[in-house]
Amino acid sequence: MIRVARSGGDAWTLPKGSVEQGEDLEQTAVREVREETGLDAKVLRKLDEVTYEFYAKTERSHIQKTVHLFLMKYLAGDTADHDDEVEEARWCSLAEARQMLTYVNERDVLEQAVTLIQAEGGQSA
């Protein structure tokens, strides 16, 4: 599943967001996936963390952000039930996701997930 963000122009990305008070990283991941995609999922394992920098025009500052990415298992839900933070959330094949994801670092993490899934006898890419 990938999503297209409303803010900052169109970008197909993996779900992500900020840790809220009292949450650990895995709880944040589950909540953000639910909010941004409409899907309930459980964390199977951490895949990676990606750090990047950008300039925030609204805050007029340089921001460094670290995103923790997890391999998750779908439990229930419908992508039509995503919040208004994203324009669209959709299921797609791994091959389609490789083509659609906007950012190289997220495509790299997708490849890590594919390797793990294949090693564990899951679906092929």
PyMOL commands that set and color helices and strands:
alter all, ss='L'
color gray80, all
select helices_A, chain A and resi 25-37+79-81+94-100+104-119
alter helices_A, ss='H'
color red, helices_A
select strands_A, chain A and resi 2-5+12-13+39-56+61-77+86-90
alter strands_A, ss='S'
color yellow, strands_A
deselect
rebuild
show_as cartoon
